[in-house]
Amino acid sequence: MTLTATAHAFTYRDPARYEAERTRVFGRSWAFMGHVSELRQEGDVLTATIAGYPLIVVRTKDGLSGFHNVCRHRAGPLFEDERGNCSGALTCKYHGWVYTLDGRLRNARDFGAAEGFDPRAFSLFGVRVETWRGFVFVNIDANAPALASHLAPLDARLGARDLEGFVHAERRTHDIACNWKLYVENYLEGYHIPLVHPRLSEEIDAAQYKVAVECGICLHDAPPKAGAAVYDGLWAFALPGLGINLYRRGLMMERMLPLSLGATRLVYDFYLPRGVMDDPQELQQLIGMSATVTAEDKWICERVQANIEAGIYEAGVLSPRHEAGVAWFQAYVADALT
């Protein structure tokens, strides 16, 4: 097998490249927002900022609508909380312009008479909204392939596994001082597990860790050991920055969000079947294991970032046995920028 070089160190520290990744990677990709169980009533809202893009999804009488969380007047925010209910209208927090739930400008509060002002020309900037097994995604790019085609390899792997009945149980956020790609690449290989994650190594057979890539999905299989309490042995990564971590009972959707050139935010949303929600010990066990593994990943990723910034390391080589997912991801980002 041909030896593959890693991405060059400058890709993790070049401000111009970071801006290109923000617009040409995240600006053209499906982004996870939440679950339909969080959008039950008309006017229920979910918000998120994805690579600097403030986004909003709202339940209307006809389904789900998505927009940039940006008023058309002077770019004020429409909804501030991560979730809640907008009471039938989206109202700018800056000057009070009011929009219907389908994005039309209903009232430009106290704007005054202005020749040529047509409210129909000032609807909210829309984004695509689609769902997959009860989970809600948005895409800024109107021409992007359908969500179902993007997640088809994961669909095939999950088979008849039911995720529709899950409900949101907890959200945890972690900030890491590293470029977003470094964290993703760390997620995409199990090579480091025996050295970095002792508790995870007690749960899975790291020697049998396998990675397979297909289209926009990277599937990770590692058989759980006898007596494993948390992990189901399956992880999935959906381009460009979503981890889908399956547990014995429940799952965690892991958003890997660039904050700046050298800062990444992880947003962990834990979902459990309704019956498991009554067992707080189950949830705390999941969160506790997740926090331990994340602290270990934070430690190693921040040290790798510091070493890259030191200016000695330029490039390395990728293991054909363990790092096929890293090679696949690095090629995807490079292609997106050409």
C-alpha positions in Angstrom: 0.0 0.0 0.0 1.3 3.5 -0.9 2.6 5.5 2.0 0.4 8.6 2.5 1.7 11.9 3.8 -0.3 13.9 6.4 -1.6 17.4 5.7 1.1 20.1 6.0 1.3 21.9 9.3 0.3 25.2 7.7 -3.2 23.9 7.1 -3.8 24.1 10.9 -2.4 27.7 11.3 -3.3 29.6 8.2 -6.0 32.3 8.8 -6.9 32.5 5.1 -7.4 28.8 4.9 -9.6 28.8 8.0 -11.9 31.3 6.4 -12.0 29.3 3.2 -12.9 26.2 5.2 -15.7 28.1 7.0 -17.4 29.1 3.8 -16.5 26.2 1.4 -16.8 23.3 3.8 -19.3 24.3 6.5 -21.2 26.7 4.2 -22.0 23.8 1.9 -22.7 20.9 4.3 -25.5 19.5 6.4 -25.4 20.7 10.0 -27.0 18.9 12.9 -29.5 21.1 14.9 -31.4 18.7 17.3 -34.3 16.3 17.4 -37.9 16.6 16.5 -38.8 15.9 20.1 -37.4 19.3 20.9 -39.8 20.9 18.3 -43.2 19.6 19.3 -45.3 22.7 19.5 -45.9 25.4 16.9 -43.3 28.2 17.6 -40.7 25.8 19.2 -37.2 26.9 18.2 -33.7 25.5 18.0 -30.7 27.7 17.4 -27.0 27.0 16.8 -24.0 28.8 15.5 -22.1 26.6 13.0 -18.7 27.9 12.0 -19.9 31.5 12.5 -23.2 31.0 10.8 -26.1 31.8 13.2 -29.0 29.4 12.3 -32.5 28.8 13.5 -35.2 26.1 13.0 -38.8 26.7 14.0 -41.9 24.5 14.1 -44.7 26.0 12.0 -48.2 24.7 11.4 -47.0 23.1 8.2 -43.7 21.5 9.5 -40.2 22.9 10.1 -38.7 26.0 8.6 -35.0 27.1 8.8 -33.4 30.5 8.5 -30.3 32.4 9.3 -30.8 33.9 12.7 -30.2 37.4 11.3 -32.7 40.2 10.9 -32.9 41.8 7.4 -32.9 45.3 8.9 -29.5 45.6 10.6 -28.5 42.0 11.3 -29.9 41.8 14.8 -30.6 38.4 16.4 -34.1 36.9 16.3 -33.8 34.3 19.1 -31.1 34.2 21.7 -31.7 30.9 23.6 -30.5 27.5 22.3 -34.1 26.3 22.5 -37.5 27.6 23.5 -40.8 29.0 22.0 -41.1 32.2 20.1 -44.8 32.7 20.8 -46.0 32.7 17.2 -43.5 35.2 15.7 -39.8 35.8 15.4 -38.9 39.2 16.7 -35.6 41.0 16.3 -34.0 41.8 19.6 -32.4 45.0 18.2 -35.2 47.1 16.6 -38.2 44.8 17.0 -38.9 43.8 13.4 -41.4 40.9 13.4 -41.4 37.9 11.1 -44.0 35.2 10.6 -42.9 31.6 11.3 -42.4 31.1 7.6 -40.0 34.0 7.4 -42.1 36.8 6.0 -41.7 40.3 7.4 -44.9 41.1 9.2 -44.1 44.4 10.9 -41.2 46.8 10.6 -41.9 48.4 13.9 -42.1 52.2 13.8 -40.1 52.3 10.6 -41.9 55.3 9.2 -43.0 56.1 5.6 -40.3 55.3 3.1 -40.9 55.4 -0.7 -40.0 52.1 -2.3 -40.0 50.1 0.9 -41.6 46.7 0.1 -41.8 44.3 3.1 -42.0 41.4 0.7 -38.4 42.0 -0.3 -37.2 41.6 3.3 -38.1 38.1 4.2 -35.6 36.1 6.3 -32.7 34.4 4.6 -33.9 30.8 4.4 -31.9 27.5 4.8 -32.9 24.0 3.9 -34.3 21.8 6.7 -34.5 18.0 6.5 -34.8 15.2 9.0 -33.2 11.8 9.4 -34.5 9.2 11.9 -36.0 12.0 13.9 -32.9 14.2 13.9 -33.0 17.7 12.4 -30.4 19.1 10.0 -30.0 22.3 8.1 -27.9 23.3 5.0 -27.1 26.8 3.8 -26.4 25.5 0.3 -29.6 25.2 -1.7 -27.9 23.0 -4.2 -26.4 20.4 -1.8 -27.3 16.7 -2.2 -30.2 15.5 -0.1 -29.6 14.6 3.5 -30.7 11.1 3.0 -28.1 10.5 0.3 -25.4 12.0 2.6 -26.3 9.6 5.4 -27.1 6.6 3.3 -24.1 4.5 4.4 -24.9 5.1 8.1 -28.6 4.2 7.4 -27.5 0.9 5.9 -25.3 0.1 8.9 -28.0 0.9 11.5 -30.6 -1.1 9.7 -33.9 -1.3 11.7 -32.4 0.3 14.8 -35.1 2.7 16.1 -33.9 6.2 17.0 -37.2 8.0 16.4 -38.4 7.5 19.9 -35.3 9.1 21.6 -35.6 12.3 23.6 -33.1 14.9 24.5 -31.6 14.2 28.0 -28.6 16.5 28.4 -26.2 18.9 26.7 -22.6 19.4 27.6 -20.1 21.8 25.9 -16.3 21.6 25.8 -13.9 24.1 24.4 -10.5 22.9 23.1 -7.5 25.1 22.1 -6.8 23.5 18.8 -7.7 23.8 15.1 -11.0 22.0 14.4 -9.3 19.6 11.9 -6.9 18.3 14.5 -9.8 17.3 16.8 -11.7 15.6 13.9 -8.6 13.7 12.8 -8.1 12.5 16.4 -11.7 11.3 16.4 -11.2 9.4 13.1 -8.6 6.9 14.3 -8.4 4.4 17.1 -4.6 4.2 16.9 -4.2 6.4 20.0 -6.8 4.6 22.2 -4.5 2.3 24.1 -2.1 5.1 25.1 -4.6 8.0 25.6 -7.8 6.4 26.8 -7.4 3.7 29.5 -11.0 3.6 30.5 -12.2 3.3 26.9 -9.7 0.5 26.4 -11.4 -1.4 29.2 -14.7 -1.2 27.4 -13.7 -2.1 23.8 -11.2 -4.4 22.1 -8.9 -1.7 20.5 -6.9 -4.4 18.7 -9.9 -5.1 16.6 -10.8 -1.5 15.9 -11.8 -1.1 12.3 -12.6 2.0 10.2 -14.5 2.1 6.9 -15.2 5.1 4.8 -18.0 5.5 2.2 -19.1 8.7 0.6 -19.5 11.2 3.4 -19.5 8.7 6.3 -16.7 7.1 8.3 -17.8 4.1 10.3 -15.9 2.8 13.3 -16.4 -0.7 14.7 -14.7 -1.9 17.9 -16.2 -5.0 19.7 -17.2 -4.2 23.2 -15.6 -6.4 25.8 -17.5 -8.7 28.1 -19.1 -6.6 30.9 -18.8 -3.3 29.0 -21.2 -0.8 30.7 -21.4 2.1 28.2 -20.3 1.5 24.7 -22.0 -0.4 21.9 -18.9 -0.6 19.8 -20.1 1.6 16.9 -19.2 5.2 16.1 -19.9 7.2 13.0 -18.6 10.4 11.6 -20.5 12.5 9.1 -18.7 15.1 7.1 -17.6 17.8 8.0 -17.9 17.6 11.8 -20.5 15.4 13.4 -19.8 12.4 15.5 -22.7 9.9 16.2 -21.7 7.9 19.2 -23.9 4.9 19.9 -24.2 3.5 23.4 -25.8 0.3 24.7 -28.9 2.4 25.5 -29.0 5.8 23.8 -26.6 7.9 21.8 -24.7 11.2 21.7 -24.6 13.6 18.8 -21.2 15.3 18.9 -20.8 18.6 17.0 -17.2 19.7 16.3 -17.5 23.4 15.6 -14.7 25.7 14.7 -14.7 28.9 16.8 -11.5 30.4 15.3 -8.3 29.2 13.7 -7.0 27.7 17.0 -10.2 27.0 18.9 -12.9 24.3 18.6 -16.1 23.8 20.5 -17.6 20.4 21.1 -21.4 20.3 21.7 -22.6 17.0 23.1 -26.3 16.2 22.9 -27.3 13.0 24.7 -30.4 11.2 23.6 -32.1 8.3 25.4 -35.1 6.1 24.8 -38.1 7.4 26.9 -37.9 4.4 29.2 -34.3 5.1 30.1 -35.0 8.7 30.9 -36.3 7.6 34.3 -32.9 6.2 35.3 -30.6 9.1 36.2 -27.8 6.7 37.0 -27.7 5.6 33.3 -27.4 9.1 32.1 -24.7 10.0 34.6 -22.7 6.9 33.6 -22.8 8.0 30.0 -21.8 11.6 30.8 -19.1 10.5 33.2 -17.4 8.2 30.6 -17.8 10.9 27.9 -16.2 13.6 30.1 -13.2 11.3 30.9 -12.6 10.5 27.2 -13.0 14.2 26.2 -10.6 15.4 28.8 -8.0 13.0 27.5 -8.6 14.1 23.9 -8.4 17.7 24.9 -5.0 17.1 26.5 -3.5 15.4 23.5 -5.0 17.7 20.8 -3.9 20.9 22.6 -0.4 19.6 22.8 -0.3 18.6 19.2 -1.5 22.1 18.3 1.2 23.7 20.4 3.8 21.5 18.7 2.5 22.4 15.2 2.7 26.1 16.1 6.3 25.7 17.3 7.4 25.5 13.7 9.5 22.3 13.8 7.0 19.8 12.4 5.9 20.2 8.8 4.4 16.9 7.8 4.3 13.2 8.8 2.9 9.9 7.4 -0.3 8.1 8.0 -0.7 4.5 9.1 -2.4 2.4 6.4 -3.7 0.1 9.1 -5.1 2.7 11.4 -5.5 6.1 9.7 -7.5 5.6 6.6 -10.2 7.8 8.0 -7.7 10.6 8.6 -6.4 10.3 5.0 -10.0 10.4 3.7 -10.9 13.5 5.7 -7.7 15.4 4.7 -8.4 14.7 1.1 -12.0 15.8 1.5 -11.0 19.2 2.9 -8.3 19.7 0.3 -10.8 18.9 -2.5 -13.4 21.3 -1.0 -10.9 24.2 -1.2 -9.8 23.6 -4.8 
